[in-house]
Amino acid sequence: MGLKKLISSLVLATGLICTPNIAKAEEVPKRELKLDLQNPVTNFEANSNYWYSADQIVGKGSDVLYENWKNNLATKGGAFFLDWYATHFFRFLTHELGHVREGKRYGEFKTGWDGNHWVDFNQNFIKEYQHEHTDEQFFQAAISGLNQDEHNSYMTFKNNLDRLSVHDAFCFLSNKWYDVDYIMTGPPAEEGGDPANYIERLNDKGINLELRDYFLQAIVADTLSLQTWDSLEVIGDYLAFGATSKKPFMFRLGRTLFTPPLINHYLTTKGSFYNITSIINPNNSQSTELSFATPVNFIGDGKVDKYRLGGQLNNIPVGKYQFSPFYYVTTNTKFNHEGYSAGFELKKQLNKSVDFRVKLEHNDKDLLENSVKGEREGFNVVLGFDIKF
């Protein structure tokens, strides 16, 4: 009952802020839903895509709200609070579904919602193993929520290369910096705290990482990602001057533009690694995405001992289709081959608003796809629709 009330309130708020004649149509840019034909409860990327779609709906309403409530600090604060509340709810939901995905992988996993708390959603969400699980399975489930947050910050980054709105800036920060917030405010391991559980399980394996080391690893990744400062600038400009968006900062080398590297901090049961991503010619539909992953053993301790390198070419025209091939190789620290992820995404425009896409990939001991996302080894096929609104 509590969840129904919460959803009703969110729908009502969205309805109120989207009433006609509040803002001109050209002042509210198009947004996009990404709907995978996969179960978001059991699939990592489907979780992120459905979270992103829900966030885009919130963003559409927030765009209208920010455009019309920018005349004084009180209305700006009100718009920011409503946006924070809806964003907070969906960020919480995608994080918890990350835990549920790993919990369900090996057996029955009980979930529930009591709906009595309107801010501290952790007290609403019930999750409980209904099967015997190994320490390794519990460990994987404990870190899966934080990994989902990191991937969601990457989703926000790569889908806002032309324009960064107040909502998207806030959304990026709430996901990217959640690890730091959780480390500082989260409960101990015995009360279900993810960072504390992560440290305790690593220590049980003889990996001597302390909570302060993990905190430093997270701070380095978040502060060196210039998208953090871009996002803070957007929010500051809105509060100070009423500006609702800006062009993201880009580096230029000759005629070539490329994004500042985004540093995502992913956790594994052997320690953590940074996945560093930059997009070349981001304002061109045929952009190139490059990434390099490196273990973070230089801060504290860890035994990941792997690198990952590769990229994706985006939207190469092939007849009526757009073809995006990718290849990533995983090596040990001596650069000997250990695994890979290879495949392509094919997209076809059905009409002005809807694209159909199919992704075919083959994963074999890949550091990101298998170790973090939990994709099964071998071939995977994903179908989906992208819908502009």
Contacts in CASP RR format, 6 or more apart in sequence:
PFRMAT RR
TARGET T0000
AUTHOR 0000-0000-0000
METHOD contacts of the structure
MODEL  1
MGLKKLISSLVLATGLICTPNIAKAEEVPKRELKLDLQNPVTNFEANSNY
WYSADQIVGKGSDVLYENWKNNLATKGGAFFLDWYATHFFRFLTHELGHV
REGKRYGEFKTGWDGNHWVDFNQNFIKEYQHEHTDEQFFQAAISGLNQDE
HNSYMTFKNNLDRLSVHDAFCFLSNKWYDVDYIMTGPPAEEGGDPANYIE
RLNDKGINLELRDYFLQAIVADTLSLQTWDSLEVIGDYLAFGATSKKPFM
FRLGRTLFTPPLINHYLTTKGSFYNITSIINPNNSQSTELSFATPVNFIG
DGKVDKYRLGGQLNNIPVGKYQFSPFYYVTTNTKFNHEGYSAGFELKKQL
NKSVDFRVKLEHNDKDLLENSVKGEREGFNVVLGFDIKF
1 115 0 8 1.000
2 113 0 8 1.000
2 114 0 8 1.000
2 115 0 8 1.000
2 116 0 8 1.000
2 124 0 8 1.000
3 113 0 8 1.000
3 115 0 8 1.000
3 124 0 8 1.000
5 115 0 8 1.000
6 89 0 8 1.000
6 115 0 8 1.000
6 118 0 8 1.000
10 86 0 8 1.000
10 89 0 8 1.000
13 82 0 8 1.000
13 86 0 8 1.000
14 57 0 8 1.000
14 58 0 8 1.000
14 61 0 8 1.000
17 61 0 8 1.000
17 62 0 8 1.000
17 64 0 8 1.000
17 65 0 8 1.000
17 82 0 8 1.000
18 60 0 8 1.000
18 61 0 8 1.000
18 64 0 8 1.000
22 64 0 8 1.000
22 68 0 8 1.000
23 63 0 8 1.000
23 64 0 8 1.000
23 67 0 8 1.000
23 68 0 8 1.000
27 63 0 8 1.000
27 67 0 8 1.000
28 60 0 8 1.000
28 61 0 8 1.000
28 63 0 8 1.000
28 64 0 8 1.000
28 67 0 8 1.000
29 63 0 8 1.000
29 163 0 8 1.000
29 165 0 8 1.000
29 245 0 8 1.000
30 388 0 8 1.000
30 389 0 8 1.000
31 56 0 8 1.000
31 57 0 8 1.000
31 59 0 8 1.000
31 60 0 8 1.000
31 63 0 8 1.000
31 388 0 8 1.000
31 389 0 8 1.000
32 56 0 8 1.000
32 159 0 8 1.000
32 386 0 8 1.000
32 387 0 8 1.000
32 388 0 8 1.000
32 389 0 8 1.000
33 53 0 8 1.000
33 56 0 8 1.000
33 57 0 8 1.000
33 385 0 8 1.000
33 386 0 8 1.000
33 387 0 8 1.000
33 389 0 8 1.000
34 49 0 8 1.000
34 50 0 8 1.000
34 52 0 8 1.000
34 53 0 8 1.000
34 384 0 8 1.000
34 385 0 8 1.000
34 386 0 8 1.000
35 49 0 8 1.000
35 50 0 8 1.000
35 53 0 8 1.000
35 384 0 8 1.000
35 385 0 8 1.000
35 386 0 8 1.000
35 387 0 8 1.000
36 43 0 8 1.000
36 45 0 8 1.000
36 46 0 8 1.000
36 49 0 8 1.000
36 50 0 8 1.000
36 382 0 8 1.000
36 383 0 8 1.000
36 384 0 8 1.000
37 382 0 8 1.000
37 383 0 8 1.000
37 384 0 8 1.000
38 45 0 8 1.000
38 46 0 8 1.000
38 382 0 8 1.000
39 46 0 8 1.000
40 46 0 8 1.000
40 47 0 8 1.000
40 49 0 8 1.000
40 50 0 8 1.000
40 51 0 8 1.000
40 97 0 8 1.000
41 47 0 8 1.000
41 97 0 8 1.000
41 100 0 8 1.000
41 101 0 8 1.000
41 104 0 8 1.000
42 101 0 8 1.000
42 104 0 8 1.000
42 105 0 8 1.000
43 101 0 8 1.000
44 98 0 8 1.000
44 101 0 8 1.000
44 148 0 8 1.000
44 151 0 8 1.000
44 372 0 8 1.000
44 373 0 8 1.000
44 374 0 8 1.000
44 375 0 8 1.000
45 373 0 8 1.000
45 382 0 8 1.000
46 382 0 8 1.000
47 94 0 8 1.000
47 97 0 8 1.000
47 98 0 8 1.000
47 101 0 8 1.000
47 148 0 8 1.000
48 94 0 8 1.000
48 148 0 8 1.000
48 151 0 8 1.000
48 152 0 8 1.000
48 155 0 8 1.000
49 155 0 8 1.000
50 94 0 8 1.000
51 90 0 8 1.000
51 91 0 8 1.000
51 93 0 8 1.000
51 94 0 8 1.000
51 152 0 8 1.000
51 155 0 8 1.000
52 152 0 8 1.000
52 155 0 8 1.000
52 156 0 8 1.000
52 159 0 8 1.000
54 90 0 8 1.000
55 87 0 8 1.000
55 90 0 8 1.000
55 156 0 8 1.000
55 171 0 8 1.000
56 389 0 8 1.000
58 83 0 8 1.000
58 86 0 8 1.000
58 87 0 8 1.000
58 90 0 8 1.000
58 167 0 8 1.000
59 83 0 8 1.000
59 165 0 8 1.000
59 167 0 8 1.000
59 168 0 8 1.000
59 171 0 8 1.000
60 389 0 8 1.000
62 79 0 8 1.000
62 82 0 8 1.000
62 83 0 8 1.000
62 86 0 8 1.000
62 165 0 8 1.000
62 166 0 8 1.000
62 167 0 8 1.000
63 165 0 8 1.000
63 167 0 8 1.000
63 244 0 8 1.000
65 79 0 8 1.000
65 82 0 8 1.000
65 83 0 8 1.000
66 76 0 8 1.000
66 79 0 8 1.000
66 83 0 8 1.000
66 165 0 8 1.000
66 166 0 8 1.000
66 167 0 8 1.000
66 238 0 8 1.000
66 244 0 8 1.000
67 244 0 8 1.000
69 75 0 8 1.000
69 76 0 8 1.000
69 77 0 8 1.000
69 78 0 8 1.000
69 79 0 8 1.000
70 76 0 8 1.000
70 79 0 8 1.000
70 238 0 8 1.000
70 242 0 8 1.000
70 244 0 8 1.000
73 239 0 8 1.000
76 238 0 8 1.000
76 239 0 8 1.000
76 242 0 8 1.000
77 239 0 8 1.000
80 166 0 8 1.000
80 170 0 8 1.000
80 235 0 8 1.000
80 239 0 8 1.000
83 166 0 8 1.000
83 167 0 8 1.000
83 170 0 8 1.000
84 170 0 8 1.000
84 174 0 8 1.000
87 167 0 8 1.000
87 170 0 8 1.000
87 171 0 8 1.000
87 174 0 8 1.000
88 121 0 8 1.000
88 174 0 8 1.000
89 121 0 8 1.000
91 149 0 8 1.000
91 152 0 8 1.000
91 171 0 8 1.000
91 174 0 8 1.000
91 175 0 8 1.000
91 178 0 8 1.000
92 121 0 8 1.000
92 122 0 8 1.000
92 125 0 8 1.000
93 121 0 8 1.000
94 148 0 8 1.000
94 149 0 8 1.000
94 152 0 8 1.000
95 145 0 8 1.000
95 146 0 8 1.000
95 148 0 8 1.000
95 149 0 8 1.000
95 178 0 8 1.000
96 125 0 8 1.000
96 127 0 8 1.000
96 145 0 8 1.000
97 148 0 8 1.000
98 144 0 8 1.000
98 145 0 8 1.000
98 147 0 8 1.000
98 148 0 8 1.000
99 127 0 8 1.000
99 141 0 8 1.000
99 142 0 8 1.000
99 144 0 8 1.000
99 145 0 8 1.000
100 109 0 8 1.000
100 111 0 8 1.000
100 127 0 8 1.000
101 144 0 8 1.000
102 137 0 8 1.000
102 140 0 8 1.000
102 141 0 8 1.000
102 144 0 8 1.000
103 109 0 8 1.000
103 127 0 8 1.000
103 129 0 8 1.000
103 133 0 8 1.000
103 137 0 8 1.000
103 141 0 8 1.000
105 137 0 8 1.000
106 131 0 8 1.000
106 133 0 8 1.000
106 137 0 8 1.000
107 130 0 8 1.000
107 131 0 8 1.000
108 130 0 8 1.000
108 131 0 8 1.000
109 127 0 8 1.000
109 128 0 8 1.000
109 129 0 8 1.000
109 130 0 8 1.000
109 131 0 8 1.000
110 126 0 8 1.000
110 127 0 8 1.000
110 128 0 8 1.000
110 129 0 8 1.000
110 130 0 8 1.000
111 125 0 8 1.000
111 126 0 8 1.000
111 127 0 8 1.000
111 128 0 8 1.000
112 125 0 8 1.000
112 126 0 8 1.000
112 127 0 8 1.000
113 124 0 8 1.000
113 125 0 8 1.000
113 126 0 8 1.000
114 123 0 8 1.000
114 124 0 8 1.000
114 126 0 8 1.000
115 124 0 8 1.000
116 123 0 8 1.000
116 124 0 8 1.000
117 123 0 8 1.000
117 124 0 8 1.000
129 138 0 8 1.000
133 141 0 8 1.000
135 201 0 8 1.000
135 204 0 8 1.000
136 269 0 8 1.000
138 201 0 8 1.000
139 197 0 8 1.000
139 198 0 8 1.000
139 201 0 8 1.000
139 269 0 8 1.000
140 269 0 8 1.000
142 192 0 8 1.000
142 193 0 8 1.000
142 194 0 8 1.000
142 197 0 8 1.000
142 198 0 8 1.000
142 201 0 8 1.000
143 194 0 8 1.000
143 197 0 8 1.000
143 198 0 8 1.000
143 267 0 8 1.000
143 268 0 8 1.000
143 269 0 8 1.000
145 194 0 8 1.000
146 178 0 8 1.000
146 179 0 8 1.000
146 182 0 8 1.000
146 194 0 8 1.000
146 195 0 8 1.000
146 198 0 8 1.000
146 267 0 8 1.000
147 266 0 8 1.000
147 267 0 8 1.000
147 372 0 8 1.000
147 373 0 8 1.000
149 175 0 8 1.000
149 176 0 8 1.000
149 178 0 8 1.000
149 179 0 8 1.000
150 175 0 8 1.000
150 176 0 8 1.000
150 179 0 8 1.000
150 264 0 8 1.000
150 265 0 8 1.000
150 266 0 8 1.000
151 264 0 8 1.000
151 372 0 8 1.000
151 373 0 8 1.000
152 175 0 8 1.000
153 172 0 8 1.000
153 175 0 8 1.000
153 176 0 8 1.000
153 262 0 8 1.000
153 264 0 8 1.000
154 262 0 8 1.000
154 264 0 8 1.000
154 277 0 8 1.000
156 168 0 8 1.000
156 171 0 8 1.000
156 172 0 8 1.000
156 175 0 8 1.000
157 172 0 8 1.000
157 227 0 8 1.000
157 259 0 8 1.000
157 262 0 8 1.000
157 277 0 8 1.000
158 277 0 8 1.000
158 279 0 8 1.000
158 289 0 8 1.000
160 168 0 8 1.000
160 172 0 8 1.000
160 248 0 8 1.000
161 248 0 8 1.000
161 259 0 8 1.000
161 279 0 8 1.000
161 282 0 8 1.000
161 283 0 8 1.000
161 287 0 8 1.000
162 247 0 8 1.000
162 248 0 8 1.000
162 282 0 8 1.000
162 283 0 8 1.000
163 245 0 8 1.000
163 246 0 8 1.000
163 247 0 8 1.000
163 248 0 8 1.000
164 230 0 8 1.000
164 231 0 8 1.000
164 234 0 8 1.000
164 245 0 8 1.000
164 246 0 8 1.000
164 247 0 8 1.000
164 248 0 8 1.000
165 234 0 8 1.000
165 244 0 8 1.000
165 245 0 8 1.000
166 234 0 8 1.000
166 235 0 8 1.000
166 238 0 8 1.000
166 244 0 8 1.000
166 245 0 8 1.000
168 231 0 8 1.000
169 230 0 8 1.000
169 231 0 8 1.000
169 232 0 8 1.000
169 234 0 8 1.000
169 235 0 8 1.000
170 231 0 8 1.000
170 235 0 8 1.000
172 227 0 8 1.000
172 228 0 8 1.000
172 231 0 8 1.000
173 228 0 8 1.000
173 231 0 8 1.000
173 232 0 8 1.000
173 235 0 8 1.000
176 222 0 8 1.000
176 225 0 8 1.000
176 227 0 8 1.000
176 228 0 8 1.000
177 222 0 8 1.000
177 228 0 8 1.000
179 195 0 8 1.000
179 218 0 8 1.000
179 222 0 8 1.000
179 265 0 8 1.000
180 215 0 8 1.000
180 218 0 8 1.000
180 219 0 8 1.000
180 222 0 8 1.000
182 193 0 8 1.000
182 194 0 8 1.000
182 195 0 8 1.000
183 195 0 8 1.000
183 211 0 8 1.000
183 214 0 8 1.000
183 215 0 8 1.000
183 218 0 8 1.000
184 215 0 8 1.000
186 193 0 8 1.000
186 194 0 8 1.000
186 195 0 8 1.000
186 196 0 8 1.000
187 193 0 8 1.000
187 196 0 8 1.000
188 196 0 8 1.000
189 196 0 8 1.000
189 197 0 8 1.000
189 199 0 8 1.000
189 200 0 8 1.000
195 211 0 8 1.000
195 214 0 8 1.000
196 211 0 8 1.000
198 214 0 8 1.000
198 267 0 8 1.000
199 209 0 8 1.000
199 210 0 8 1.000
199 211 0 8 1.000
199 214 0 8 1.000
201 269 0 8 1.000
202 209 0 8 1.000
202 271 0 8 1.000
202 301 0 8 1.000
202 302 0 8 1.000
203 209 0 8 1.000
205 269 0 8 1.000
205 270 0 8 1.000
205 303 0 8 1.000
207 270 0 8 1.000
207 271 0 8 1.000
207 301 0 8 1.000
207 302 0 8 1.000
207 303 0 8 1.000
208 300 0 8 1.000
208 301 0 8 1.000
209 271 0 8 1.000
209 300 0 8 1.000
209 301 0 8 1.000
209 302 0 8 1.000
210 300 0 8 1.000
213 299 0 8 1.000
213 300 0 8 1.000
213 301 0 8 1.000
214 272 0 8 1.000
216 299 0 8 1.000
217 265 0 8 1.000
217 272 0 8 1.000
217 296 0 8 1.000
217 299 0 8 1.000
217 300 0 8 1.000
218 265 0 8 1.000
220 263 0 8 1.000
220 299 0 8 1.000
221 263 0 8 1.000
221 264 0 8 1.000
221 265 0 8 1.000
221 274 0 8 1.000
222 228 0 8 1.000
222 263 0 8 1.000
222 265 0 8 1.000
224 261 0 8 1.000
224 263 0 8 1.000
225 260 0 8 1.000
225 261 0 8 1.000
225 262 0 8 1.000
225 263 0 8 1.000
226 249 0 8 1.000
226 260 0 8 1.000
226 261 0 8 1.000
227 248 0 8 1.000
227 260 0 8 1.000
227 262 0 8 1.000
229 249 0 8 1.000
230 246 0 8 1.000
230 248 0 8 1.000
230 249 0 8 1.000
233 246 0 8 1.000
234 243 0 8 1.000
234 245 0 8 1.000
234 246 0 8 1.000
237 243 0 8 1.000
237 246 0 8 1.000
238 244 0 8 1.000
248 259 0 8 1.000
249 260 0 8 1.000
250 257 0 8 1.000
250 258 0 8 1.000
250 259 0 8 1.000
250 260 0 8 1.000
250 282 0 8 1.000
251 257 0 8 1.000
251 258 0 8 1.000
251 259 0 8 1.000
251 260 0 8 1.000
252 258 0 8 1.000
256 280 0 8 1.000
256 281 0 8 1.000
257 280 0 8 1.000
257 281 0 8 1.000
257 282 0 8 1.000
257 283 0 8 1.000
258 278 0 8 1.000
258 279 0 8 1.000
258 280 0 8 1.000
258 281 0 8 1.000
258 282 0 8 1.000
259 278 0 8 1.000
259 279 0 8 1.000
259 282 0 8 1.000
260 278 0 8 1.000
261 276 0 8 1.000
261 277 0 8 1.000
261 278 0 8 1.000
262 276 0 8 1.000
262 277 0 8 1.000
262 278 0 8 1.000
263 274 0 8 1.000
263 275 0 8 1.000
263 276 0 8 1.000
264 274 0 8 1.000
264 275 0 8 1.000
264 276 0 8 1.000
264 277 0 8 1.000
265 272 0 8 1.000
265 273 0 8 1.000
265 274 0 8 1.000
265 296 0 8 1.000
266 272 0 8 1.000
266 273 0 8 1.000
266 274 0 8 1.000
266 275 0 8 1.000
266 293 0 8 1.000
266 368 0 8 1.000
266 372 0 8 1.000
267 372 0 8 1.000
268 304 0 8 1.000
268 371 0 8 1.000
268 372 0 8 1.000
270 302 0 8 1.000
270 303 0 8 1.000
270 304 0 8 1.000
270 305 0 8 1.000
271 295 0 8 1.000
271 296 0 8 1.000
271 302 0 8 1.000
271 303 0 8 1.000
271 304 0 8 1.000
272 295 0 8 1.000
272 296 0 8 1.000
272 302 0 8 1.000
272 304 0 8 1.000
273 293 0 8 1.000
273 294 0 8 1.000
273 295 0 8 1.000
273 296 0 8 1.000
273 304 0 8 1.000
273 306 0 8 1.000
273 308 0 8 1.000
273 367 0 8 1.000
274 293 0 8 1.000
274 294 0 8 1.000
274 296 0 8 1.000
275 291 0 8 1.000
275 292 0 8 1.000
275 293 0 8 1.000
275 308 0 8 1.000
275 368 0 8 1.000
276 291 0 8 1.000
276 292 0 8 1.000
276 293 0 8 1.000
276 294 0 8 1.000
277 289 0 8 1.000
277 290 0 8 1.000
277 291 0 8 1.000
278 289 0 8 1.000
278 290 0 8 1.000
278 291 0 8 1.000
279 287 0 8 1.000
279 288 0 8 1.000
279 289 0 8 1.000
279 290 0 8 1.000
280 287 0 8 1.000
280 288 0 8 1.000
280 289 0 8 1.000
280 290 0 8 1.000
281 287 0 8 1.000
281 288 0 8 1.000
285 314 0 8 1.000
285 315 0 8 1.000
285 322 0 8 1.000
286 313 0 8 1.000
286 314 0 8 1.000
286 315 0 8 1.000
286 316 0 8 1.000
287 314 0 8 1.000
287 315 0 8 1.000
288 311 0 8 1.000
288 312 0 8 1.000
288 313 0 8 1.000
288 314 0 8 1.000
289 311 0 8 1.000
289 312 0 8 1.000
289 314 0 8 1.000
289 326 0 8 1.000
290 310 0 8 1.000
290 311 0 8 1.000
291 308 0 8 1.000
291 309 0 8 1.000
291 310 0 8 1.000
291 311 0 8 1.000
291 328 0 8 1.000
292 307 0 8 1.000
292 308 0 8 1.000
292 309 0 8 1.000
292 310 0 8 1.000
293 306 0 8 1.000
293 307 0 8 1.000
293 308 0 8 1.000
293 309 0 8 1.000
293 367 0 8 1.000
293 368 0 8 1.000
294 307 0 8 1.000
295 302 0 8 1.000
295 304 0 8 1.000
295 305 0 8 1.000
295 306 0 8 1.000
295 307 0 8 1.000
295 333 0 8 1.000
296 302 0 8 1.000
296 304 0 8 1.000
297 303 0 8 1.000
297 304 0 8 1.000
297 305 0 8 1.000
304 367 0 8 1.000
305 332 0 8 1.000
305 333 0 8 1.000
306 330 0 8 1.000
306 331 0 8 1.000
306 332 0 8 1.000
306 333 0 8 1.000
306 338 0 8 1.000
306 367 0 8 1.000
307 330 0 8 1.000
307 331 0 8 1.000
307 332 0 8 1.000
307 333 0 8 1.000
307 335 0 8 1.000
307 367 0 8 1.000
308 328 0 8 1.000
308 329 0 8 1.000
308 330 0 8 1.000
308 331 0 8 1.000
308 366 0 8 1.000
308 367 0 8 1.000
308 368 0 8 1.000
309 328 0 8 1.000
309 329 0 8 1.000
309 331 0 8 1.000
310 326 0 8 1.000
310 327 0 8 1.000
310 328 0 8 1.000
310 329 0 8 1.000
311 326 0 8 1.000
311 327 0 8 1.000
311 328 0 8 1.000
312 324 0 8 1.000
312 325 0 8 1.000
312 326 0 8 1.000
313 324 0 8 1.000
313 325 0 8 1.000
313 326 0 8 1.000
314 322 0 8 1.000
314 324 0 8 1.000
315 322 0 8 1.000
315 323 0 8 1.000
315 324 0 8 1.000
315 347 0 8 1.000
316 322 0 8 1.000
316 323 0 8 1.000
316 324 0 8 1.000
316 325 0 8 1.000
317 323 0 8 1.000
318 346 0 8 1.000
320 348 0 8 1.000
320 349 0 8 1.000
321 346 0 8 1.000
321 347 0 8 1.000
321 348 0 8 1.000
322 346 0 8 1.000
322 347 0 8 1.000
322 348 0 8 1.000
323 344 0 8 1.000
323 345 0 8 1.000
323 346 0 8 1.000
324 344 0 8 1.000
324 345 0 8 1.000
324 346 0 8 1.000
324 347 0 8 1.000
325 343 0 8 1.000
325 344 0 8 1.000
326 341 0 8 1.000
326 342 0 8 1.000
326 343 0 8 1.000
326 344 0 8 1.000
326 345 0 8 1.000
326 361 0 8 1.000
327 340 0 8 1.000
327 341 0 8 1.000
327 342 0 8 1.000
327 343 0 8 1.000
328 340 0 8 1.000
328 341 0 8 1.000
328 342 0 8 1.000
328 366 0 8 1.000
328 368 0 8 1.000
328 369 0 8 1.000
329 337 0 8 1.000
329 339 0 8 1.000
329 340 0 8 1.000
330 337 0 8 1.000
330 338 0 8 1.000
330 339 0 8 1.000
330 340 0 8 1.000
330 341 0 8 1.000
330 365 0 8 1.000
330 366 0 8 1.000
330 367 0 8 1.000
331 337 0 8 1.000
331 338 0 8 1.000
331 339 0 8 1.000
332 338 0 8 1.000
338 365 0 8 1.000
339 364 0 8 1.000
339 365 0 8 1.000
339 366 0 8 1.000
339 367 0 8 1.000
340 363 0 8 1.000
340 364 0 8 1.000
340 365 0 8 1.000
340 366 0 8 1.000
341 361 0 8 1.000
341 362 0 8 1.000
341 363 0 8 1.000
341 364 0 8 1.000
341 366 0 8 1.000
341 368 0 8 1.000
341 369 0 8 1.000
342 361 0 8 1.000
342 362 0 8 1.000
343 359 0 8 1.000
343 360 0 8 1.000
343 361 0 8 1.000
343 362 0 8 1.000
344 359 0 8 1.000
344 360 0 8 1.000
344 361 0 8 1.000
345 357 0 8 1.000
345 358 0 8 1.000
345 359 0 8 1.000
346 357 0 8 1.000
346 358 0 8 1.000
346 359 0 8 1.000
346 360 0 8 1.000
347 355 0 8 1.000
347 356 0 8 1.000
347 357 0 8 1.000
347 386 0 8 1.000
348 355 0 8 1.000
348 356 0 8 1.000
348 357 0 8 1.000
349 355 0 8 1.000
350 356 0 8 1.000
352 388 0 8 1.000
353 387 0 8 1.000
353 388 0 8 1.000
353 389 0 8 1.000
354 385 0 8 1.000
354 386 0 8 1.000
354 387 0 8 1.000
354 388 0 8 1.000
355 385 0 8 1.000
355 386 0 8 1.000
355 387 0 8 1.000
356 383 0 8 1.000
356 384 0 8 1.000
356 385 0 8 1.000
357 383 0 8 1.000
357 384 0 8 1.000
357 385 0 8 1.000
357 386 0 8 1.000
358 381 0 8 1.000
358 382 0 8 1.000
358 383 0 8 1.000
358 384 0 8 1.000
359 380 0 8 1.000
359 381 0 8 1.000
359 382 0 8 1.000
359 383 0 8 1.000
360 379 0 8 1.000
360 380 0 8 1.000
360 381 0 8 1.000
361 369 0 8 1.000
361 375 0 8 1.000
361 379 0 8 1.000
361 380 0 8 1.000
362 378 0 8 1.000
362 379 0 8 1.000
362 380 0 8 1.000
363 369 0 8 1.000
363 370 0 8 1.000
363 375 0 8 1.000
363 376 0 8 1.000
363 377 0 8 1.000
363 378 0 8 1.000
363 380 0 8 1.000
364 370 0 8 1.000
364 377 0 8 1.000
364 378 0 8 1.000
365 377 0 8 1.000
366 375 0 8 1.000
369 375 0 8 1.000
370 376 0 8 1.000
370 377 0 8 1.000
END
